[in-house]
Amino acid sequence: MFTEEWNTVPLRDRRRIRRMVRIGRLPEDADEARLAQAFAVRERARLVWRAFWFWFVPAMIVALGVAMTIHPIVIGIVLATGAQALVVRRNASRIARQSADRPLSGPRGAPVSPLSAECD
């Protein structure tokens, strides 16, 4: 199971894998790349991710409305934060699709499912 394997990874490595998924890169190590793909697939399955547009658009409208009453720099901060959320969503989706299109190969060239807990 993914969560069991994920929890065995040291916290520092988990943070690094999460950051790499957010910036749209796979780690060079095959095991970590498989974990990154499984992490991206798991993130896409979460309710917050699936309902992204239902909460993102209203939140941006409200945040921009509030920012307009404060200062023009705050408007830029809100827009930059929204753009960053969109980029993270695009990058993680791209990595999750990569796992569906081209599963990584494990040792000896055997295909590896991103959600499998074992690797030959």
C-alpha contacts under 8 A as a table, 3 or more apart, distances in Angstrom:
res1	aa1	res2	aa2	distance
1	M	4	E	5.58
1	M	5	E	6.51
1	M	115	L	6.91
1	M	116	S	6.50
1	M	117	A	5.18
2	F	5	E	5.23
2	F	6	W	5.88
2	F	35	L	7.98
2	F	38	A	7.10
2	F	115	L	5.76
2	F	116	S	6.91
2	F	117	A	6.08
3	T	6	W	4.88
3	T	7	N	5.97
4	E	7	N	5.27
4	E	8	T	6.53
4	E	117	A	7.95
5	E	8	T	5.28
5	E	9	V	6.89
5	E	117	A	6.25
6	W	9	V	5.50
6	W	14	R	7.49
6	W	35	L	7.30
7	N	10	P	7.50
9	V	13	D	6.50
9	V	14	R	6.35
10	P	13	D	5.42
10	P	14	R	6.33
11	L	14	R	5.03
11	L	15	R	6.23
12	R	15	R	5.27
12	R	16	R	6.33
13	D	16	R	4.97
13	D	17	I	6.10
14	R	17	I	5.08
14	R	18	R	6.14
15	R	18	R	5.11
15	R	19	R	6.18
16	R	19	R	5.12
16	R	20	M	6.17
17	I	20	M	5.07
17	I	21	V	6.25
17	I	27	P	7.17
17	I	32	E	7.21
17	I	35	L	7.83
17	I	36	A	5.86
18	R	21	V	5.16
18	R	22	R	6.27
18	R	36	A	7.11
18	R	39	F	7.67
19	R	22	R	5.03
19	R	23	I	6.30
20	M	23	I	5.20
20	M	24	G	6.07
20	M	25	R	5.18
20	M	26	L	6.31
20	M	27	P	7.00
20	M	36	A	7.83
21	V	24	G	4.97
21	V	25	R	5.78
21	V	26	L	6.66
21	V	36	A	6.29
21	V	37	Q	7.93
21	V	40	A	6.82
21	V	91	N	6.79
21	V	92	A	5.60
21	V	95	I	7.02
22	R	25	R	7.76
22	R	88	V	4.96
22	R	89	R	7.67
22	R	91	N	5.99
22	R	92	A	5.85
23	I	87	V	7.99
23	I	88	V	6.58
23	I	91	N	6.22
23	I	92	A	7.91
24	G	88	V	7.67
24	G	91	N	4.39
24	G	92	A	6.23
24	G	94	R	7.27
24	G	95	I	6.62
25	R	95	I	7.64
26	L	32	E	8.00
26	L	33	A	5.31
26	L	36	A	6.65
26	L	37	Q	7.81
26	L	95	I	7.57
27	P	30	A	7.39
27	P	32	E	5.93
27	P	33	A	4.96
27	P	36	A	7.50
28	E	32	E	7.46
28	E	33	A	6.59
29	D	32	E	5.34
29	D	33	A	6.01
30	A	33	A	4.96
30	A	34	R	6.10
30	A	104	L	7.36
30	A	105	S	7.89
30	A	106	G	7.15
31	D	34	R	5.12
31	D	35	L	6.28
32	E	35	L	4.92
32	E	36	A	6.04
33	A	36	A	4.93
33	A	37	Q	6.18
33	A	104	L	7.97
34	R	37	Q	5.16
34	R	38	A	6.19
34	R	104	L	6.77
34	R	112	V	7.83
34	R	113	S	7.82
34	R	114	P	5.19
35	L	38	A	5.00
35	L	39	F	5.96
35	L	114	P	6.65
35	L	115	L	7.94
36	A	39	F	4.96
36	A	40	A	6.18
36	A	95	I	7.96
37	Q	40	A	5.08
37	Q	41	V	6.21
37	Q	95	I	5.95
37	Q	96	A	5.53
37	Q	98	Q	7.71
37	Q	99	S	5.86
37	Q	114	P	5.86
38	A	41	V	5.03
38	A	42	R	6.09
38	A	96	A	7.33
38	A	99	S	7.86
38	A	114	P	4.77
38	A	115	L	5.38
39	F	42	R	5.06
39	F	43	E	6.10
40	A	43	E	5.07
40	A	44	R	6.24
40	A	92	A	5.44
40	A	93	S	6.86
40	A	95	I	6.40
40	A	96	A	5.06
41	V	44	R	5.24
41	V	45	A	6.49
41	V	93	S	7.84
41	V	96	A	4.96
42	R	45	A	5.18
42	R	46	R	6.73
43	E	46	R	5.41
43	E	49	W	6.84
44	R	49	W	5.61
44	R	50	R	6.64
44	R	92	A	7.86
44	R	93	S	7.02
44	R	96	A	7.75
45	A	49	W	6.84
45	A	50	R	6.67
46	R	49	W	5.34
46	R	50	R	6.31
47	L	50	R	5.06
47	L	51	A	6.00
48	V	51	A	5.33
48	V	52	F	5.90
49	W	52	F	4.98
51	A	54	F	5.36
51	A	55	W	6.74
52	F	55	W	5.66
52	F	56	F	5.70
53	W	56	F	5.01
53	W	57	V	5.83
54	F	57	V	6.43
54	F	58	P	7.14
55	W	58	P	5.71
55	W	59	A	5.97
56	F	59	A	5.14
56	F	60	M	6.04
57	V	60	M	5.19
57	V	61	I	6.26
58	P	61	I	5.07
58	P	62	V	6.17
59	A	62	V	5.20
59	A	63	A	5.93
60	M	63	A	4.98
60	M	64	L	5.88
60	M	78	V	7.58
60	M	82	G	7.05
61	I	64	L	5.23
61	I	65	G	6.10
62	V	65	G	5.03
62	V	66	V	6.23
63	A	66	V	5.17
63	A	67	A	5.97
63	A	78	V	6.73
64	L	67	A	4.87
64	L	68	M	6.04
64	L	75	I	6.13
64	L	78	V	6.59
64	L	79	L	7.85
65	G	68	M	5.33
65	G	69	T	6.88
66	V	69	T	5.43
66	V	70	I	6.72
67	A	70	I	5.12
67	A	71	H	6.29
67	A	72	P	7.27
67	A	74	V	5.37
67	A	75	I	5.07
67	A	78	V	7.34
68	M	71	H	6.08
68	M	72	P	6.53
68	M	74	V	7.61
68	M	75	I	6.23
70	I	74	V	6.87
71	H	74	V	5.38
71	H	75	I	6.83
72	P	75	I	5.07
72	P	76	G	6.65
73	I	76	G	5.13
73	I	77	I	6.37
74	V	77	I	4.91
74	V	78	V	6.18
75	I	78	V	5.17
75	I	79	L	6.21
76	G	79	L	5.07
76	G	80	A	6.00
77	I	80	A	5.09
77	I	81	T	6.10
78	V	81	T	5.14
78	V	82	G	6.22
79	L	82	G	5.09
79	L	83	A	6.12
80	A	83	A	5.03
80	A	84	Q	6.11
81	T	84	Q	5.08
81	T	85	A	6.31
82	G	85	A	5.12
82	G	86	L	6.36
83	A	86	L	5.09
83	A	87	V	6.23
84	Q	87	V	5.07
84	Q	88	V	6.15
85	A	88	V	5.21
85	A	89	R	6.17
86	L	89	R	5.09
86	L	90	R	6.15
87	V	90	R	5.06
87	V	91	N	6.07
88	V	91	N	5.16
88	V	92	A	6.06
89	R	92	A	5.39
89	R	93	S	6.05
90	R	93	S	5.18
90	R	94	R	6.11
91	N	94	R	5.06
91	N	95	I	6.35
92	A	95	I	5.17
92	A	96	A	6.16
93	S	96	A	5.03
93	S	97	R	6.08
94	R	97	R	5.11
94	R	98	Q	6.16
95	I	98	Q	4.97
95	I	99	S	6.53
96	A	99	S	5.30
96	A	100	A	6.74
97	R	100	A	5.05
97	R	101	D	6.10
98	Q	101	D	5.04
98	Q	102	R	5.60
98	Q	103	P	7.15
99	S	102	R	5.46
99	S	103	P	4.85
99	S	104	L	7.14
99	S	113	S	7.88
99	S	114	P	6.50
100	A	103	P	6.23
103	P	111	P	6.30
103	P	112	V	6.13
103	P	113	S	6.26
103	P	114	P	7.07
104	L	111	P	6.06
104	L	112	V	5.68
104	L	113	S	7.45
104	L	114	P	7.74
105	S	108	R	7.95
105	S	109	G	5.14
105	S	110	A	5.32
105	S	111	P	4.26
105	S	112	V	5.37
106	G	109	G	5.50
106	G	110	A	5.17
106	G	111	P	5.80
106	G	112	V	5.55
106	G	119	C	6.45
106	G	120	D	6.84
107	P	110	A	6.27
107	P	119	C	7.63
107	P	120	D	6.36
110	A	120	D	7.76
112	V	116	S	7.16
112	V	119	C	6.90
113	S	116	S	5.28
116	S	119	C	7.49
